[in-house]
Amino acid sequence: MTENDNLTRLLGLECNPKSCGSDVLAFVGDGVFGLLVREYLASASNAHAAAQHSRAVAMVRCEAQAEYMKRILPHLNDEEEGVFRRGRNHHTSHSPRKSSAAYHTATGLEALFGYLYLGGNISRIRELFEYCKENTETEE
C-alpha cells in the first residue's frame, strides 16, 4: 500500500453522501471526474496544455461520459446502480435538447463519482475509472 492509498478526500470534512441530493452528488462528481481525466492525460502524454485541454474536453462531454457509463454499469453493485439511477433520473431545468439521454446518463455517472468520493471510496473510483480509460487514446 502506498501513501496515496490512504487518501480519503482532499479536505476530509464531514459529509454523508447518503444525505446529499443527486444534484449535489453530480456537482461534486463533475469535479472529481474532471480531475481524474486531467491527471490521466498529464501522466499519459507530454503534450502542451492546449492539446491536453482539448482532449480533456472531449473526455468529459456528456456523450463521452454516457459511453463510459455503458462500460461501468455491468460492474456496479446494487447501491452504486441506485445512485447512478437517481442521478440519471434527476430532473434539471437545463439539458441540451440534442443530447438529452446522454446528458442524463452523464449526470448519473457524475452522481456516482461524487457519491464514491464523498464516501471516501477512492479505490473504487480508481477501479471504475479504469473502465473509462479502456480504448481511450491519449495521443492525438
C-alpha positions in Angstrom: 0.0 0.0 0.0 1.4 3.4 -1.0 0.8 6.7 0.9 -1.8 7.7 -1.8 -3.9 4.6 -0.9 -4.6 6.3 2.5 -6.2 9.3 0.9 -9.9 9.6 1.5 -10.8 13.1 0.4 -8.9 16.3 -0.2 -10.3 18.2 2.7 -11.7 15.4 4.8 -14.6 17.4 6.1 -17.7 15.5 7.4 -20.2 14.8 4.6 -22.5 11.9 4.4 -23.1 11.2 0.7 -26.4 9.3 1.5 -27.9 12.6 2.8 -26.9 14.5 -0.3 -29.3 15.1 -3.2 -28.4 13.7 -6.6 -27.8 17.2 -7.9 -25.2 17.8 -5.2 -23.5 14.4 -5.9 -23.4 15.2 -9.6 -21.9 18.7 -8.8 -19.1 17.1 -6.8 -18.7 14.2 -9.2 -18.3 16.6 -12.1 -15.2 18.0 -10.4 -13.9 14.5 -9.4 -14.3 13.1 -12.9 -12.7 16.2 -14.5 -9.7 15.9 -12.2 -9.3 12.2 -12.9 -9.3 12.9 -16.7 -6.7 15.7 -16.3 -4.4 13.6 -14.1 -4.8 10.7 -16.6 -3.9 12.9 -19.5 -1.0 14.6 -17.8 0.5 11.2 -16.9 -0.1 9.6 -20.3 1.1 12.3 -22.6 3.7 15.1 -22.7 1.6 17.3 -24.9 1.2 21.0 -24.3 -1.6 22.3 -22.1 -3.8 23.4 -25.0 -3.7 19.9 -26.5 -4.4 18.4 -23.1 -7.3 20.7 -22.6 -8.9 19.8 -26.0 -8.6 16.1 -25.1 -10.0 16.6 -21.6 -13.0 18.5 -23.1 -13.6 15.5 -25.4 -13.5 13.1 -22.5 -15.8 15.0 -20.1 -18.5 15.9 -22.6 -21.8 14.2 -21.9 -21.7 11.9 -24.9 -18.3 10.5 -23.8 -19.4 10.2 -20.2 -22.6 8.3 -21.4 -20.3 5.9 -23.3 -18.1 5.4 -20.2 -21.2 4.6 -18.2 -22.1 1.8 -20.5 -18.6 0.3 -19.7 -19.0 0.8 -16.0 -22.7 -0.3 -15.5 -22.1 -4.1 -15.5 -19.5 -3.7 -12.7 -21.7 -1.8 -10.3 -23.2 -3.2 -7.1 -26.8 -2.6 -6.3 -26.1 0.5 -4.1 -23.9 2.1 -6.8 -26.5 1.3 -9.5 -29.2 3.0 -7.4 -27.0 6.2 -7.0 -26.5 6.2 -10.8 -30.2 5.8 -11.5 -31.1 8.6 -9.0 -28.6 10.9 -10.7 -29.7 9.9 -14.2 -33.4 10.5 -13.3 -32.9 13.8 -11.6 -34.8 16.5 -13.4 -32.8 19.5 -14.2 -34.0 22.8 -15.7 -31.3 22.7 -18.3 -30.3 19.9 -20.6 -29.2 20.1 -24.1 -32.1 19.1 -26.4 -29.9 17.2 -28.9 -28.2 15.1 -26.2 -30.9 14.7 -23.6 -30.4 11.0 -23.0 -26.6 11.3 -23.0 -26.9 14.3 -20.7 -28.9 12.4 -18.1 -26.7 9.4 -18.3 -23.6 11.6 -17.8 -25.3 13.2 -14.8 -25.8 9.7 -13.4 -22.1 9.0 -13.8 -21.1 12.2 -12.1 -23.5 11.5 -9.2 -21.9 8.1 -8.8 -18.4 9.5 -8.8 -19.5 12.2 -6.3 -21.1 9.6 -4.1 -18.0 7.5 -4.0 -15.7 10.5 -3.4 -17.7 11.9 -0.6 -17.9 8.4 0.9 -14.1 8.2 0.8 -14.1 5.3 -1.6 -11.1 6.4 -3.7 -10.0 2.8 -4.5 -13.5 2.2 -6.1 -13.3 5.4 -8.0 -9.9 4.3 -9.4 -11.3 0.9 -10.3 -14.3 2.4 -12.2 -12.2 5.0 -13.9 -10.1 2.1 -15.4 -13.2 1.0 -17.4 -13.5 4.6 -18.7 -9.9 4.6 -19.9 -10.3 1.3 -21.9 -9.9 2.0 -25.6 -9.3 5.7 -24.9 -6.4 7.2 -26.9 -4.4 9.9 -25.1 -2.1 10.9 -28.0 -3.6 12.8 -30.9 
